[in-house]
Amino acid sequence: MKQPSPRGELSALVLSVLAGSRESGQDALARLDLLAVEAVSRTPDILLDDDLQLTLFCLYELHYSGIDEAGDDWEWDPDLLRVRHRIEAAFEQRVRDETVVGPPPEPTSAAVCAELFRMTGEDGGPSMSRFVAKSATNDQLRELLVHRSISQLREADPHTFAIPRLSGRSKAALVEIQADEYGKGLLPRMHSVLFARTMRGVGLDDTYGAYLDAVPAITLAVNNLMSLFGLHRRLRGAIVGHLAAYEMTSSQPNRLYSRGFGRLGYGSEVTEYFDEHVEADAVHEQIAGRDMAGGLVESDPRLLGDVLFGAAAGLAIDTLMTVHIMDAWESNRSSLRTAEVAV
């Protein structure tokens, strides 16, 4: 990924450090830790803090495709990990404060699946998919793709981190879901490749991270949440719950997204990504609920609370992003930081 533009003193220093060597950046690393402590202590809301969310996103990116000019040795640098931990701790606590989880069900596969369907069915946020199907303009459709490009161009990767942390029935179910996300071994069928094709079809740049500068902090927070869950073994239940909720709320919205793009004259080269998810996720939701999430809880009932938290947290933070986008559109404003990329 190309280096993004800084959004404050902390992200500017992180990007500067990553572009250099450890030997030449000792003083900067020490200063970075102090800046992180200060930034976390003074932020009004870390979910909406551009500087902190971009910093966290860049530190997580070291575990994915990396950042231009950043050496591979930075991935496990203890000083950077210390900074990441300071931000993560505040981020996780803020997410927990935002998340409401109801009374837990019995730790059985059927009960867990039923509870996840209840949670996803009670989502009270605004319906962006219905708006897209009926009313969204071409510019708004392009904005939607820009927001989603941050995650969709690496669609399955955060959840894949959980595979070696599971076993038995839940692991087999996760592998089955992820195999579909990666096109069952066929490059043209990978969902990230299909999404890139959608972007090209509406005239957008399909390079991973091309629009990182354009999206607001809450969009980065949605993505950082997946990395937080996926990169920590102690949160393996949360990443499973997150994926289950994602699969259970995907099929119908993608049908409406496809309808919205078709309404404005786009053909299968644009809608295929959404159409693929209508069919695939209708199957995935059962596998995710019963076998992956339910199977995990049956094998280790101690993870029940984490599974429910991961699902509820994903729904809650995604709703905040949806509210941000819909508020902007209803006020005839761009939902992006740099609106010119989507016009």
C-alpha positions in Angstrom: 0.0 0.0 0.0 1.3 3.5 -0.8 2.0 5.7 2.1 -1.2 7.7 3.1 -1.1 11.4 4.0 -0.8 12.1 7.8 -3.8 13.2 9.7 -2.0 14.6 12.7 1.2 14.7 14.6 1.1 11.0 15.7 0.4 9.5 12.2 3.0 11.9 10.7 5.7 10.6 13.0 4.6 6.9 12.5 4.9 7.3 8.8 8.2 9.0 9.1 9.6 6.3 11.3 8.4 3.6 9.0 10.1 5.2 6.0 13.5 5.1 7.8 15.6 2.6 9.6 15.5 1.6 13.3 19.0 2.8 13.9 18.2 6.3 12.5 14.9 6.5 14.3 15.7 5.8 18.0 14.8 9.3 19.2 11.6 9.3 17.1 10.5 6.0 18.5 10.8 7.3 22.1 8.9 10.4 21.1 6.3 8.3 19.4 5.4 6.5 22.6 4.9 9.8 24.4 2.8 11.2 21.6 0.6 8.1 21.6 0.0 8.4 25.4 -0.9 12.1 24.9 -3.2 11.5 21.9 -5.1 8.7 23.6 -5.6 10.8 26.8 -6.9 13.9 25.0 -9.1 12.5 22.3 -12.8 13.2 22.7 -13.7 10.0 20.9 -11.2 7.6 19.5 -13.7 6.2 17.0 -13.8 9.6 15.3 -10.2 10.5 15.8 -8.5 10.7 12.3 -5.0 10.8 13.7 -5.4 7.8 16.0 -7.4 5.6 13.6 -5.0 6.2 10.8 -2.0 5.4 13.0 -3.6 2.2 14.1 -4.6 1.3 10.6 -1.0 1.8 9.4 0.4 -0.3 12.3 -2.0 -3.1 11.5 -1.1 -2.8 7.8 2.4 -4.1 8.6 0.7 -7.5 9.2 -1.0 -7.4 5.8 0.6 -6.2 2.5 2.8 -3.6 4.1 3.4 0.0 3.3 5.7 1.5 0.7 9.1 2.4 2.1 8.4 0.5 5.3 10.9 -2.3 5.9 9.6 -5.7 6.8 11.5 -5.7 10.1 9.0 -3.1 11.4 6.2 -5.7 11.6 7.4 -7.0 15.0 9.3 -4.1 16.3 8.7 -4.0 20.1 8.5 -0.2 20.2 5.9 0.0 17.5 4.0 -2.8 19.2 4.0 -0.9 22.4 2.5 2.1 20.6 0.0 -0.1 18.9 -1.0 -1.6 22.3 -1.6 1.8 23.8 -4.0 2.8 21.0 -5.6 -0.7 20.9 -6.4 -0.7 24.6 -8.3 2.6 24.3 -9.9 1.5 21.1 -11.1 -1.8 22.5 -12.5 -0.1 25.6 -14.4 2.5 23.5 -15.9 -0.3 21.4 -17.0 -2.2 24.5 -18.6 1.0 25.8 -20.5 1.3 22.6 -21.6 -2.3 22.5 -24.7 -3.8 24.1 -25.0 -7.5 24.5 -28.2 -9.2 25.8 -28.5 -12.1 28.1 -26.5 -15.1 26.8 -28.3 -18.2 25.5 -27.5 -21.8 26.3 -24.0 -22.7 25.0 -25.4 -25.0 22.3 -25.0 -24.6 18.5 -28.7 -24.1 17.9 -29.1 -21.6 20.7 -26.1 -19.6 19.7 -27.2 -19.5 16.0 -30.7 -18.4 17.0 -29.3 -15.6 19.2 -27.1 -14.4 16.4 -30.1 -14.3 14.0 -32.0 -12.4 16.6 -29.2 -9.9 17.0 -28.7 -9.3 13.3 -32.5 -9.1 12.7 -32.9 -6.4 15.3 -30.4 -4.0 13.8 -32.1 -0.6 14.2 -29.7 1.6 12.1 -30.6 3.3 8.9 -30.8 1.1 5.8 -28.2 2.2 3.4 -29.0 -0.7 1.1 -32.6 0.3 0.7 -31.6 3.9 0.0 -29.1 2.7 -2.6 -31.7 0.5 -4.3 -34.2 3.3 -4.6 -32.6 6.7 -4.5 -28.8 6.9 -4.5 -27.1 9.0 -7.2 -24.2 7.9 -9.2 -21.8 9.9 -7.1 -23.2 8.3 -3.9 -22.8 4.9 -5.4 -19.2 5.7 -6.1 -18.7 7.0 -2.5 -20.1 3.7 -1.2 -17.5 1.8 -3.1 -14.8 4.1 -1.9 -15.8 3.4 1.8 -16.0 -0.3 1.2 -12.8 -0.5 -0.8 -10.7 -0.2 2.4 -12.0 -3.6 3.5 -13.3 -5.3 0.3 -10.0 -5.2 -1.6 -8.6 -7.6 1.1 -12.0 -8.9 2.0 -11.3 -12.2 3.8 -7.9 -11.5 5.3 -8.7 -10.3 8.9 -11.0 -13.3 9.5 -8.5 -15.7 8.1 -6.1 -14.9 11.0 -8.5 -17.0 13.1 -8.0 -20.3 11.2 -5.0 -21.5 13.2 -6.7 -20.5 16.5 -9.7 -22.7 16.0 -10.0 -26.5 15.8 -12.6 -29.1 14.9 -16.0 -28.2 13.6 -15.6 -24.4 13.9 -12.3 -24.4 12.1 -13.7 -26.5 9.2 -16.7 -24.1 8.9 -14.4 -21.1 8.8 -12.2 -22.7 6.2 -15.3 -23.5 4.1 -16.5 -19.8 4.2 -13.0 -18.4 3.5 -12.5 -20.8 0.6 -15.5 -19.2 -1.1 -14.2 -15.7 -0.3 -10.9 -16.6 -2.1 -12.7 -17.9 -5.1 -12.1 -21.6 -4.3 -8.6 -21.2 -5.7 -9.7 -19.5 -8.9 -8.2 -15.9 -9.1 -11.1 -14.4 -11.2 -13.6 -15.7 -8.6 -11.9 -14.2 -5.6 -14.3 -11.7 -4.0 -11.6 -9.1 -3.7 -11.0 -9.4 -7.5 -14.7 -9.1 -8.2 -14.9 -6.0 -6.1 -11.9 -4.5 -8.0 -13.8 -5.2 -11.2 -16.8 -3.3 -9.8 -14.6 -0.3 -9.0 -13.1 -0.2 -12.5 -16.6 -0.5 -13.9 -17.6 2.8 -12.4 -14.3 4.5 -13.1 -12.6 4.2 -9.8 -9.0 3.2 -9.0 -8.9 -0.4 -7.8 -5.5 -0.2 -6.3 -5.5 -1.3 -2.6 -5.5 1.8 -0.4 -5.9 4.3 -3.2 -8.7 6.0 -1.4 -7.4 5.7 2.2 -6.9 9.5 2.4 -10.6 10.0 1.4 -12.4 8.0 4.0 -13.2 9.3 7.5 -12.0 7.9 10.8 -15.2 5.9 11.4 -14.5 3.9 8.2 -11.0 3.2 9.4 -12.5 2.2 12.8 -14.7 -0.4 11.1 -11.6 -1.9 9.5 -9.4 -1.6 12.6 -12.0 -3.5 14.6 -11.6 -6.6 12.3 -7.8 -6.4 12.7 -8.0 -6.0 16.4 -10.2 -9.1 16.7 -8.2 -11.1 14.1 -4.7 -10.4 15.4 -5.3 -11.4 19.0 -5.8 -15.0 20.0 -7.6 -13.9 23.2 -10.3 -12.4 20.9 -10.7 -15.5 18.7 -14.3 -15.7 19.9 -14.9 -12.1 18.9 -13.6 -12.5 15.4 -15.8 -15.6 14.9 -18.9 -13.6 16.2 -17.9 -10.7 13.9 -17.8 -12.9 10.8 -21.0 -14.6 11.7 -22.8 -11.3 12.0 -21.2 -10.1 8.8 -22.4 -13.2 6.9 -25.9 -13.0 8.4 -26.4 -9.4 7.3 -25.0 -9.7 3.8 -27.3 -11.5 1.4 -30.3 -9.1 1.4 -28.3 -5.9 1.4 -26.2 -7.1 -1.5 -29.3 -7.9 -3.5 -30.4 -4.2 -2.9 -27.0 -2.9 -3.8 -27.1 -4.8 -7.1 -30.5 -3.4 -7.8 -29.2 0.2 -7.1 -26.3 -0.1 -9.5 -28.6 -1.8 -12.1 -31.1 1.1 -11.7 -28.4 3.5 -12.9 -27.6 1.4 -15.9 -24.6 -0.6 -14.8 -24.2 -4.1 -16.0 -22.9 -7.4 -14.7 -19.3 -6.2 -14.7 -20.3 -4.0 -11.8 -23.1 -6.0 -10.2 -21.4 -9.4 -10.2 -19.7 -8.8 -6.9 -23.0 -8.1 -5.2 -24.8 -10.9 -7.0 -22.2 -13.4 -5.9 -22.7 -12.5 -2.3 -26.5 -12.9 -2.5 -26.1 -16.5 -3.3 -22.9 -17.3 -1.3 -23.9 -15.6 1.9 -27.3 -17.1 2.0 -25.5 -20.4 2.5 -22.7 -18.9 4.6 -25.0 -17.5 7.2 -26.1 -21.0 8.3 -22.6 -22.4 8.3 -21.4 -19.3 10.2 -24.1 -19.4 12.8 -24.4 -23.1 13.5 -21.1 -24.7 12.7 -18.5 -21.9 13.1 -19.9 -19.8 16.0 -22.1 -22.5 17.5 -19.5 -25.1 17.1 -16.9 -23.0 18.8 -19.1 -22.3 21.8 -20.0 -26.0 22.1 -16.3 -26.9 22.1 -15.4 -24.1 24.6 -18.5 -22.6 26.4 -16.1 -20.0 28.0 -16.1 -18.2 24.6 -19.8 -17.6 24.4 -19.6 -14.0 25.7 -16.8 -13.2 23.3 -18.7 -14.5 20.3 -21.7 -12.4 21.2 -19.5 -9.4 21.9 -17.8 -9.7 18.5 -21.1 -9.9 16.7 -22.6 -7.0 18.6 -19.5 -4.8 18.3 -19.4 -5.3 14.5 -23.0 -4.3 14.1 -22.6 -1.3 16.4 -19.5 0.2 14.8 -20.8 -0.5 11.3 -24.0 1.3 12.2 -22.0 4.3 13.2 -20.4 4.4 9.8 -23.7 4.0 8.1 -25.2 6.8 10.1 -22.2 9.0 9.1 -22.8 8.2 5.4 -26.5 8.6 5.5 -26.5 11.9 7.4 -24.1 13.3 4.8 -26.2 12.1 1.9 -29.5 13.3 3.4 -27.9 16.7 3.7 -26.6 16.6 0.1 -23.0 16.5 1.3 -20.2 14.1 0.5 -19.5 11.4 3.2 -15.8 11.5 2.3 -13.0 13.7 3.5 -12.0 14.5 -0.1 -15.2 14.4 -2.1 -13.5 15.0 -5.5 -12.5 11.3 -5.7 -16.1 10.2 -6.1 -17.4 12.7 -8.6 
